[in-house]
């Protein structure tokens, strides 16, 4: 029951996310930070499968840092968003070949698999009295992203990027089951040019609505802000704390 949402105010952008690490019916921890600081003036908040979320956000973070290292200037927020969208789109259309090991290690090239135009991939099939064992599958990232940033020329911005590589610049956005309630609250109370105090008050209203209305609501949230002074953690909204593990 993930909840990630954000909005743009007067010279700043705020992103909030739940902090529950959940798998099936189990809550593994309640202090998982799902908002990563990309660089000094960018935040990336993600929801989705935990492995994809962690791996993909780290991949984007390192590539943003690599670009700045190579070129001496940072990516703009829009450029970082377009890079992120491009990587999601590439992963969505990319294919992986998984090949079973041939009995007695007797594997030979399988020309039949090249008829579909996959001529650049090393495909092999089993030839020792077995059927072909090559499997072609796609491997997209199941991750939804809100990317917030601040640029000197354009000010604050917020980008909505979903797992099928849809990209939109928005004033407010949300992902997860909590989006049904947070979007409703923001539709009712959001206005352009909000102050930090007004935006935080709206974020708290969204959190309270999620906690009171969502059947399996996450107890804790983290709030981060980015403005001309940089990206940073603003506050936590906690109703449950992880118990300390006793030492052996």
TARA-V491984 format. One record per backbone hydrogen bond with DSSP energy under -0.5 kcal/mol. CO is the residue of the C=O (numbers start at 0). NH is the residue of the N-H. If there is no record, write none. Layout:
# TARA-V491984
co->CO nh->NH
co->CO nh->NH
This chain:
# TARA-V491984
co->1 nh->176
co->1 nh->177
co->2 nh->17
co->3 nh->174
co->4 nh->15
co->5 nh->172
co->6 nh->13
co->8 nh->10
co->8 nh->11
co->10 nh->227
co->11 nh->8
co->12 nh->225
co->13 nh->6
co->14 nh->223
co->15 nh->4
co->16 nh->221
co->18 nh->31
co->19 nh->21
co->20 nh->27
co->20 nh->28
co->22 nh->25
co->25 nh->22
co->25 nh->27
co->28 nh->20
co->30 nh->32
co->31 nh->33
co->33 nh->35
co->33 nh->45
co->35 nh->37
co->35 nh->43
co->38 nh->41
co->39 nh->230
co->40 nh->149
co->41 nh->37
co->41 nh->38
co->42 nh->147
co->43 nh->35
co->44 nh->145
co->46 nh->143
co->48 nh->52
co->49 nh->53
co->50 nh->54
co->51 nh->55
co->52 nh->56
co->53 nh->57
co->54 nh->58
co->55 nh->59
co->56 nh->60
co->57 nh->61
co->58 nh->62
co->59 nh->63
co->60 nh->64
co->61 nh->65
co->62 nh->66
co->63 nh->67
co->64 nh->68
co->65 nh->69
co->66 nh->70
co->67 nh->71
co->75 nh->79
co->76 nh->80
co->77 nh->81
co->78 nh->82
co->79 nh->83
co->80 nh->84
co->81 nh->85
co->82 nh->86
co->83 nh->87
co->84 nh->88
co->85 nh->89
co->86 nh->90
co->87 nh->91
co->88 nh->92
co->89 nh->93
co->90 nh->138
co->93 nh->138
co->95 nh->97
co->95 nh->136
co->96 nh->98
co->97 nh->134
co->101 nh->104
co->102 nh->105
co->104 nh->106
co->105 nh->126
co->107 nh->124
co->108 nh->110
co->109 nh->112
co->110 nh->113
co->111 nh->114
co->113 nh->116
co->116 nh->118
co->117 nh->120
co->120 nh->122
co->122 nh->109
co->124 nh->107
co->126 nh->128
co->132 nh->99
co->134 nh->97
co->134 nh->136
co->136 nh->95
co->139 nh->141
co->140 nh->142
co->141 nh->48
co->143 nh->46
co->144 nh->160
co->145 nh->44
co->145 nh->147
co->146 nh->158
co->147 nh->42
co->148 nh->156
co->150 nh->154
co->154 nh->150
co->156 nh->148
co->157 nh->169
co->158 nh->146
co->158 nh->160
co->159 nh->167
co->160 nh->144
co->161 nh->164
co->165 nh->161
co->167 nh->159
co->167 nh->169
co->169 nh->157
co->170 nh->7
co->172 nh->5
co->174 nh->3
co->175 nh->178
co->176 nh->179
co->177 nh->180
co->177 nh->181
co->178 nh->182
co->179 nh->183
co->180 nh->184
co->181 nh->185
co->182 nh->186
co->183 nh->187
co->184 nh->188
co->185 nh->189
co->190 nh->193
co->193 nh->9
co->194 nh->198
co->195 nh->199
co->196 nh->200
co->197 nh->201
co->198 nh->202
co->199 nh->203
co->200 nh->204
co->201 nh->205
co->202 nh->206
co->203 nh->207
co->204 nh->208
co->205 nh->209
co->206 nh->210
co->207 nh->211
co->208 nh->212
co->209 nh->213
co->213 nh->216
co->219 nh->18
co->220 nh->236
co->221 nh->16
co->222 nh->233
co->222 nh->234
co->223 nh->14
co->224 nh->231
co->225 nh->12
co->226 nh->229
co->229 nh->226
co->231 nh->224
co->234 nh->222
co->235 nh->237
co->236 nh->220
co->243 nh->245
